[in-house]
Amino acid sequence: MSGAALSVSYGLRRLAFTACFVAGLLTPSLWMAATVRSFAVPHEVERITCLDGQYDAVAARFQTGVFSKRQEYEVYVVGHRAPFQRAQPVFSALNTENTEIIWEQPRLLKIQYRRARIEHFANHWGPSSTRGKLVEIRLAPTSSGHSFLNASGDLEAGTEP
């Protein structure tokens, strides 16, 4: 094998080793960034009992993100006085302002907000033993003209007329 061929082969091996080394350093950081939400501890900020006393609507906040912190807001419906930590949220949003949960009727929960970047929403909820008794969930924005998108499509710098 000629000296030039060995030099190229050695250079490629060195480049491959460096790429693998850098990827090995980045992998834990990327994994941590992707899974940090599962380590976040939600804090209950509001609990409202429905008009017939059977269910509670629970609002919780928690912070996620490794490099850039994000404040999340979630709403859960659970049995009266039941813990919400194992329940699935019916509403999840980022960048919320002036949020409020209101029981309009025994089976109607209203989630009111001025601004919210909604990540997840379910318009109904039922306990594991439903027996036909569902709770309807409605979104109620208080600002009719707001958008989180600006003219360039940027989510972080939304505009309001």
FILUM-21876 format. One line per field, with one value per residue: residue number from 1; residue in one letter; x, y, z of N, C-alpha, C in turn. Coordinates in nm, 3 decimals. Each point is the difference from the previous one (the first is absolute). Example, Ala and Ser with C-alpha at 12.3 -4.5 7.8 and 13.67 -1.06 7.14 Angstrom:
2
num c(1;2)
residuo c(A;S)
nc1 c(1.319;-0.035)
nc2 c(-0.569;0.105)
nc3 c(0.780;-0.072)
cac1 c(-0.089;0.082)
cac2 c(0.119;0.119)
cac3 c(0.000;0.006)
cc1 c(0.090;-0.077)
cc2 c(0.120;0.109)
cc3 c(0.000;0.073)
***
This chain:
161
num c(1;2;3;4;5;6;7;8;9;10;11;12;13;14;15;16;17;18;19;20;21;22;23;24;25;26;27;28;29;30;31;32;33;34;35;36;37;38;39;40;41;42;43;44;45;46;47;48;49;50;51;52;53;54;55;56;57;58;59;60;61;62;63;64;65;66;67;68;69;70;71;72;73;74;75;76;77;78;79;80;81;82;83;84;85;86;87;88;89;90;91;92;93;94;95;96;97;98;99;100;101;102;103;104;105;106;107;108;109;110;111;112;113;114;115;116;117;118;119;120;121;122;123;124;125;126;127;128;129;130;131;132;133;134;135;136;137;138;139;140;141;142;143;144;145;146;147;148;149;150;151;152;153;154;155;156;157;158;159;160;161)
residuo c(M;S;G;A;A;L;S;V;S;Y;G;L;R;R;L;A;F;T;A;C;F;V;A;G;L;L;T;P;S;L;W;M;A;A;T;V;R;S;F;A;V;P;H;E;V;E;R;I;T;C;L;D;G;Q;Y;D;A;V;A;A;R;F;Q;T;G;V;F;S;K;R;Q;E;Y;E;V;Y;V;V;G;H;R;A;P;F;Q;R;A;Q;P;V;F;S;A;L;N;T;E;N;T;E;I;I;W;E;Q;P;R;L;L;K;I;Q;Y;R;R;A;R;I;E;H;F;A;N;H;W;G;P;S;S;T;R;G;K;L;V;E;I;R;L;A;P;T;S;S;G;H;S;F;L;N;A;S;G;D;L;E;A;G;T;E;P)
nc1 c(0.085;-0.035;0.092;-0.039;-0.011;0.113;0.046;-0.061;0.040;0.116;-0.007;-0.048;0.092;0.087;-0.048;-0.005;0.121;0.036;-0.059;0.050;0.115;-0.018;-0.041;0.102;0.061;-0.055;0.013;0.074;0.056;0.001;0.041;0.083;0.030;0.003;0.061;0.045;-0.099;0.050;0.103;-0.075;-0.006;-0.122;-0.027;-0.087;-0.067;-0.091;-0.099;-0.089;-0.088;-0.047;-0.104;0.011;0.123;-0.022;0.033;0.130;0.007;0.114;0.050;0.097;0.109;0.085;0.130;0.021;0.085;0.106;0.000;-0.126;-0.028;-0.096;-0.094;-0.042;-0.121;-0.048;-0.107;-0.039;-0.075;-0.028;-0.012;-0.105;0.090;-0.013;0.114;0.063;0.103;-0.092;-0.073;-0.074;0.077;-0.100;0.095;0.081;0.066;0.063;0.077;-0.056;-0.109;-0.020;0.053;-0.113;-0.030;-0.111;-0.069;-0.045;0.007;-0.076;-0.032;0.026;0.124;0.019;0.089;0.016;0.040;0.097;0.109;0.016;0.117;-0.112;0.046;-0.099;-0.110;-0.078;-0.102;0.045;-0.053;0.041;-0.052;0.084;-0.085;0.002;-0.056;0.057;0.076;-0.002;0.117;-0.071;0.101;-0.009;0.057;0.048;0.056;0.062;0.102;-0.085;0.092;0.029;0.130;0.052;-0.056;0.121;0.023;0.114;-0.103;0.059;0.014;0.123;-0.012;-0.105;-0.098;-0.044;-0.110)
nc2 c(-0.117;0.102;0.091;0.040;-0.128;-0.024;0.111;-0.031;-0.125;0.045;0.092;-0.096;-0.083;0.097;0.033;-0.129;-0.013;0.116;-0.038;-0.121;0.060;0.091;-0.097;-0.067;0.115;0.013;-0.130;0.002;0.105;-0.060;-0.110;0.072;0.070;-0.117;-0.043;0.123;-0.002;-0.122;0.084;0.080;0.075;-0.038;0.128;-0.048;0.074;-0.089;-0.015;-0.031;-0.011;-0.098;0.049;-0.125;0.048;-0.051;0.110;0.001;0.128;-0.048;0.119;-0.034;0.044;-0.005;-0.008;0.010;-0.080;-0.036;0.035;-0.015;0.070;-0.094;0.090;-0.116;0.001;-0.080;-0.056;-0.048;-0.106;0.002;-0.115;0.035;0.092;-0.053;-0.068;0.100;-0.033;-0.093;0.109;-0.012;0.098;0.086;0.075;0.034;0.101;0.075;0.084;-0.050;0.073;0.043;-0.114;-0.063;-0.085;-0.024;-0.048;-0.008;-0.133;-0.092;-0.001;0.127;-0.024;0.124;-0.001;0.103;0.073;0.087;-0.069;-0.088;-0.058;-0.046;-0.092;-0.006;-0.054;-0.039;-0.010;-0.116;-0.037;-0.123;-0.026;-0.082;0.031;0.029;-0.112;0.053;0.019;0.071;0.061;0.103;0.022;0.129;0.043;0.098;0.029;0.087;-0.029;0.066;0.095;-0.076;0.005;-0.121;0.005;0.044;0.109;-0.020;-0.027;0.096;-0.111;0.035;0.068;-0.050;0.031;0.112;-0.001)
nc3 c(0.000;-0.077;0.021;-0.121;-0.037;0.066;-0.055;-0.114;0.007;0.042;-0.096;-0.080;0.046;-0.009;-0.118;-0.032;0.056;-0.056;-0.113;0.019;0.028;-0.094;-0.081;0.051;-0.016;-0.121;-0.015;0.112;-0.057;-0.118;0.059;0.074;-0.108;-0.060;0.108;0.001;-0.090;-0.020;0.017;-0.075;0.108;-0.040;0.011;0.085;-0.088;-0.040;0.089;-0.093;0.096;-0.078;-0.062;-0.050;0.010;-0.121;-0.069;-0.019;-0.034;-0.046;0.034;-0.083;0.058;-0.101;0.031;-0.131;-0.058;-0.071;-0.127;-0.034;0.108;0.014;0.016;0.052;-0.054;0.094;-0.055;0.116;-0.029;0.131;0.064;0.072;0.023;-0.119;0.010;-0.056;0.074;0.016;0.000;-0.108;-0.045;0.020;0.055;-0.099;0.059;-0.087;0.062;0.106;-0.019;0.124;0.040;-0.024;0.098;-0.069;0.104;-0.123;-0.007;0.061;-0.126;0.030;-0.044;0.038;-0.099;0.081;-0.103;0.025;0.032;-0.097;0.005;-0.049;0.082;0.089;-0.055;0.098;-0.083;0.049;0.114;0.026;0.120;0.060;0.095;-0.128;-0.037;-0.109;0.108;-0.110;0.003;-0.041;-0.084;0.031;-0.112;0.076;-0.119;0.078;-0.079;-0.077;0.008;0.103;-0.033;0.020;-0.119;-0.029;-0.071;0.069;0.079;0.071;0.071;0.025;-0.111;0.059;-0.078;0.046;-0.071)
cac1 c(-0.085;0.085;-0.005;-0.116;-0.119;0.000;-0.031;-0.144;-0.067;0.019;-0.081;-0.141;-0.021;0.005;-0.125;-0.107;0.015;-0.042;-0.146;-0.059;0.027;-0.092;-0.135;-0.008;-0.015;-0.129;-0.113;-0.068;-0.065;-0.121;-0.093;-0.050;-0.090;-0.123;-0.075;-0.005;-0.138;-0.043;0.056;-0.058;-0.101;-0.106;-0.049;-0.141;-0.020;-0.142;-0.087;-0.139;-0.094;-0.117;-0.120;-0.063;0.098;0.058;0.129;0.081;0.086;0.127;0.095;0.137;0.108;0.135;0.100;0.075;0.107;0.133;0.074;-0.093;-0.109;-0.135;-0.103;-0.117;-0.123;-0.087;-0.126;-0.040;-0.127;0.017;-0.103;0.010;0.115;0.096;0.125;-0.003;0.130;-0.005;-0.104;0.040;-0.056;-0.098;0.046;0.142;0.036;0.118;-0.015;-0.138;-0.024;-0.134;-0.075;-0.096;-0.089;-0.132;-0.109;-0.121;-0.107;0.063;0.075;0.056;0.116;0.048;0.138;0.005;0.136;0.020;0.094;0.050;0.049;-0.058;0.073;-0.091;-0.133;-0.106;-0.125;-0.081;0.071;-0.086;0.073;0.017;-0.133;-0.077;-0.146;-0.066;0.010;0.119;0.014;0.036;0.100;-0.005;0.099;-0.065;0.096;-0.059;0.048;-0.046;0.087;0.140;0.066;0.139;0.084;0.013;-0.003;0.103;-0.028;0.072;-0.092;0.037;-0.026;-0.132;-0.053;-0.141;-0.048)
cac2 c(0.117;0.118;0.093;0.089;-0.077;-0.014;0.131;0.022;-0.097;0.046;0.121;-0.039;-0.065;0.105;0.074;-0.087;-0.009;0.128;0.009;-0.092;0.055;0.113;-0.056;-0.061;0.108;0.065;-0.091;0.018;0.131;-0.007;-0.088;0.073;0.105;-0.063;-0.068;0.079;0.021;-0.107;0.025;0.122;-0.024;0.101;0.057;0.037;0.142;0.026;-0.117;0.044;-0.113;0.023;0.041;-0.112;-0.052;-0.128;0.012;0.121;0.045;0.037;0.069;-0.022;0.064;-0.053;0.053;-0.100;0.052;0.001;0.118;0.113;-0.037;0.018;-0.013;-0.070;0.008;-0.113;-0.015;-0.140;-0.025;-0.119;-0.017;0.098;-0.013;-0.100;0.059;0.017;-0.035;-0.116;0.023;0.059;0.136;0.027;0.125;0.027;0.117;0.080;0.146;0.036;0.124;0.016;-0.124;-0.025;-0.114;0.034;-0.096;0.071;-0.090;-0.118;-0.079;0.091;0.073;0.102;0.044;0.136;0.051;0.114;-0.051;-0.134;-0.080;-0.128;-0.118;-0.116;0.031;-0.101;0.070;-0.074;-0.087;-0.093;-0.086;-0.137;-0.063;0.110;-0.020;0.105;0.131;0.071;0.142;0.076;0.103;0.103;0.106;0.131;0.111;0.131;0.091;-0.056;0.025;-0.032;-0.112;-0.015;0.012;0.133;-0.001;-0.090;-0.137;-0.027;-0.029;0.063;0.143;0.018;0.136;0.015;0.125)
cac3 c(0.000;-0.009;0.113;-0.018;0.035;0.146;0.056;-0.017;0.086;0.138;0.016;0.009;0.130;0.102;-0.014;0.049;0.145;0.056;-0.013;0.098;0.133;0.018;0.010;0.133;0.098;-0.016;0.021;0.131;0.005;-0.081;0.070;0.115;-0.048;-0.049;0.106;0.122;0.042;0.089;0.133;0.054;0.104;-0.010;0.126;-0.007;0.024;0.020;0.001;0.009;0.005;-0.085;0.073;0.071;0.095;-0.038;-0.066;0.016;-0.110;0.062;-0.086;0.048;-0.077;0.020;-0.091;-0.073;-0.083;0.058;-0.045;0.008;0.089;-0.051;0.102;-0.053;0.079;-0.034;0.074;0.019;0.067;0.083;0.103;0.108;0.091;-0.049;-0.051;-0.145;-0.058;-0.090;-0.099;-0.128;-0.009;-0.105;-0.061;0.025;-0.078;0.032;-0.010;0.033;0.074;0.058;-0.010;0.106;-0.024;0.053;-0.021;-0.043;0.040;0.059;-0.099;-0.100;0.048;-0.094;0.019;-0.052;-0.009;-0.090;-0.100;0.028;-0.113;0.039;-0.047;0.007;0.051;-0.016;0.030;0.096;0.093;0.072;0.093;-0.048;0.004;-0.059;0.008;-0.075;0.064;-0.045;0.028;-0.120;0.026;-0.103;0.002;0.000;-0.006;0.028;-0.103;-0.126;-0.113;0.028;-0.063;0.040;-0.120;-0.057;-0.147;-0.055;0.042;0.124;0.111;0.126;0.002;-0.058;-0.002;0.033;-0.061)
cc1 c(0.089;-0.019;-0.120;-0.128;-0.009;-0.039;-0.149;-0.077;0.010;-0.086;-0.148;-0.031;-0.003;-0.130;-0.118;0.005;-0.049;-0.152;-0.070;0.018;-0.097;-0.143;-0.020;-0.016;-0.138;-0.119;-0.065;-0.073;-0.130;-0.105;-0.062;-0.097;-0.133;-0.084;-0.015;-0.143;-0.046;0.055;-0.060;-0.111;-0.107;-0.046;-0.143;-0.014;-0.146;-0.075;-0.142;-0.090;-0.122;-0.125;-0.069;0.098;0.068;0.142;0.070;0.071;0.126;0.088;0.138;0.099;0.130;0.091;0.075;0.112;0.132;0.070;-0.087;-0.121;-0.134;-0.098;-0.122;-0.115;-0.089;-0.124;-0.036;-0.140;0.017;-0.120;0.024;0.111;0.105;0.128;-0.005;0.125;-0.003;-0.106;0.060;-0.059;-0.102;0.040;0.146;0.042;0.128;-0.039;-0.144;-0.004;-0.145;-0.086;-0.090;-0.084;-0.131;-0.096;-0.126;-0.125;0.067;0.085;0.060;0.111;0.047;0.144;0.013;0.144;0.003;0.090;0.042;0.046;-0.037;0.075;-0.091;-0.134;-0.093;-0.131;-0.095;0.091;-0.102;0.082;0.008;-0.131;-0.103;-0.151;-0.075;0.010;0.132;-0.003;0.041;0.097;-0.002;0.113;-0.072;0.105;-0.070;0.043;-0.033;0.101;0.144;0.050;0.142;0.093;0.009;0.006;0.102;-0.021;0.073;-0.100;0.029;-0.038;-0.135;-0.046;-0.146;-0.049;-0.044)
cc2 c(0.123;0.090;0.092;-0.072;-0.019;0.130;0.029;-0.093;0.042;0.123;-0.032;-0.068;0.104;0.081;-0.081;-0.012;0.129;0.014;-0.089;0.053;0.114;-0.050;-0.064;0.104;0.063;-0.088;0.015;0.133;-0.001;-0.088;0.075;0.109;-0.060;-0.058;0.084;0.024;-0.108;0.017;0.124;-0.036;0.109;0.044;0.045;0.149;0.036;-0.132;0.049;-0.124;0.034;0.020;-0.113;-0.070;-0.131;0.010;0.129;0.028;0.053;0.067;-0.017;0.071;-0.075;0.054;-0.113;0.068;0.002;0.131;0.125;-0.046;0.032;-0.024;-0.066;0.011;-0.114;0.000;-0.148;-0.002;-0.133;-0.011;0.099;-0.038;-0.104;0.070;0.006;-0.055;-0.117;0.013;0.057;0.141;0.010;0.126;0.019;0.116;0.064;0.147;0.045;0.131;0.001;-0.125;-0.017;-0.121;0.027;-0.113;0.079;-0.076;-0.123;-0.082;0.087;0.085;0.096;0.037;0.134;0.050;0.122;-0.041;-0.139;-0.064;-0.144;-0.115;-0.123;0.047;-0.116;0.066;-0.078;-0.086;-0.089;-0.085;-0.142;-0.078;0.102;-0.013;0.114;0.138;0.067;0.145;0.066;0.110;0.097;0.100;0.134;0.111;0.133;0.105;-0.058;0.016;-0.042;-0.118;-0.008;0.007;0.146;-0.013;-0.096;-0.145;-0.040;-0.020;0.081;0.148;0.029;0.143;0.000;0.132;0.099)
cc3 c(0.000;0.121;-0.009;0.039;0.151;0.067;-0.009;0.093;0.147;0.027;0.013;0.133;0.112;-0.001;0.054;0.152;0.066;-0.005;0.101;0.142;0.030;0.015;0.137;0.109;-0.006;0.035;0.137;0.010;-0.078;0.066;0.119;-0.042;-0.044;0.112;0.126;0.048;0.097;0.141;0.065;0.098;-0.011;0.139;-0.019;0.034;0.026;-0.004;0.026;-0.004;-0.084;0.087;0.074;0.094;-0.038;-0.053;0.038;-0.131;0.067;-0.106;0.063;-0.093;0.029;-0.107;-0.066;-0.078;0.073;-0.033;0.000;0.079;-0.065;0.114;-0.063;0.099;-0.045;0.087;0.000;0.058;0.073;0.094;0.113;0.098;-0.045;-0.047;-0.153;-0.068;-0.096;-0.109;-0.128;-0.008;-0.113;-0.077;0.040;-0.090;0.051;-0.007;0.031;0.078;0.046;-0.016;0.122;-0.038;0.074;-0.030;-0.033;0.045;0.060;-0.098;-0.110;0.063;-0.108;0.038;-0.070;0.002;-0.092;-0.115;0.041;-0.130;0.033;-0.066;-0.006;0.056;-0.030;0.041;0.090;0.088;0.067;0.095;-0.054;0.003;-0.050;0.020;-0.070;0.059;-0.037;0.046;-0.130;0.040;-0.117;0.019;-0.010;-0.001;0.025;-0.100;-0.136;-0.114;0.019;-0.082;0.052;-0.121;-0.041;-0.152;-0.061;0.043;0.127;0.114;0.125;0.008;-0.066;0.009;0.039;-0.057;0.105)
***
